[in-house]
Amino acid sequence: MTPVLEISGLRKTYRSRKGVRNALDGFDMVVEAGQVHGFLGPNGSGKTTTLRTLLGLIKPNGGRMAILGREVPQHLPEVAGQVGAIVESPQFFGNFSAELTLSLLADAGGVNRSRVPAVLDQVGLRDRSKERVKTYSLGMKQRLAVASALLKEPKLLILDEPANGLDPGGIREMRTLMRDLSDSGMTVLLSSHILGEIQLICDSVTIISAGRRVTSGSVAEVLAQHTSGAVRVRLETGVDLLDAATTLREAGAQVTLENDYFTVANATNPALITKVLAQRGVYVSELTPVSADLEDVFLELTGTAPVAGQNRQVDESSISGAKNGWGQ
Ligand SMILES: Nc1ncnc2c1ncn2[C@@H]1O[C@H](COP(=O)(O)OP(=O)(O)OP(=O)(O)O)[C@@H](O)[C@H]1O
């Protein structure tokens, strides 16, 4: 099936009196149909530039982009009707109700007003739709913004930081809304730096750093590729943890002592731990991989600066294997 969104080798250079900045340095991204796709990156990594370029608001310096199989910006007029986007926080008139706001937006966009109650239902604002927008919480205003993007029944919905500034309740509502939209068959591209949320909401992710993709895939794949590599070790009760840790350290392991267990970093061959300890008559009662969360992966990957002028994506770089079982 044709991906809903394909970007390859996208470049954008900003020139100012202070010099030249490569905001996008050969960026690649693919979003498959029906996914809620998280677009993650630290501040200034190029997320907004990517989304604005995709929507024809900025002219790229190179690369290729396609939405629903059509090259953009050349064919943007043909696909624009199938893309809903909120890239900058929309401003609403506080004295208008949500219903009036959406009705006027429907008129302006050539959409039948009969869509208004439907989108109000979709975002859960039907009950409050006759109240003035200035009485709304930030979360409700965000949902109104999403409602405005849903008026034309898009196949692809692009949201830049939709959970920004929301309290936990607002984030939960936004999360439910994203899932409901995805269940209805829509593809959602969500830029965010709220990693826990992305992990909960998204099926797949692309992580960008310094204008390049540093990893992509399903959330599970990304986490699996970047397990912390550490294992947690518990020993039989009564065994001296410090002694056992010293034994492992002497054998070359990186050991961190905790209260009633220790962790061994980069343990590519955990059997080595049991073997070294058993040779000293110490037996392991538990050996568990320490799982990484998206935040660990994000920090690890976005901390790796891409090499200037090198065009390939960072996740295509070769990763050198562990040599001695301790990952060193
Ligand atoms: N109009 C501009 N002129 C010059 N530089 C710009 C311009 N817009 C963005 N940049 C620079 O391009 C880089 C990418 O910015 P962009 O806004 O795309 O990042 P972002 O990932 O969306 O960041 P944030 O999460 O802070 O919104 C940054 O270094 C930014 O300072």
The ligand as an ORCA input file, in Angstrom:
! r2SCAN-3c Opt
* xyz 0 1
  N      12.740     31.515      9.813
  C      13.878     31.014     10.290
  N      15.068     31.641     10.062
  C      16.226     31.130     10.518
  N      16.318     29.967     11.219
  C      15.176     29.305     11.477
  C      13.893     29.788     11.024
  N      12.946     28.904     11.423
  C      13.583     27.914     12.086
  N      14.918     28.160     12.121
  C      15.955     27.305     12.716
  O      15.873     26.037     12.121
  C      16.086     25.007     13.092
  C      14.869     24.083     13.139
  O      13.764     24.799     13.692
  P      12.302     24.170     13.863
  O      11.403     25.269     14.356
  O      11.928     23.465     12.630
  O      12.560     23.096     15.003
  P      11.519     22.315     15.912
  O      12.019     20.907     15.998
  O      10.127     22.527     15.431
  O      11.729     23.007     17.308
  P      10.653     23.315     18.489
  O      10.353     22.004     19.135
  O      11.446     24.232     19.378
  O       9.480     23.984     17.844
  C      16.348     25.705     14.397
  O      17.744     25.819     14.556
  C      15.726     27.065     14.197
  O      16.382     28.051     14.977
*
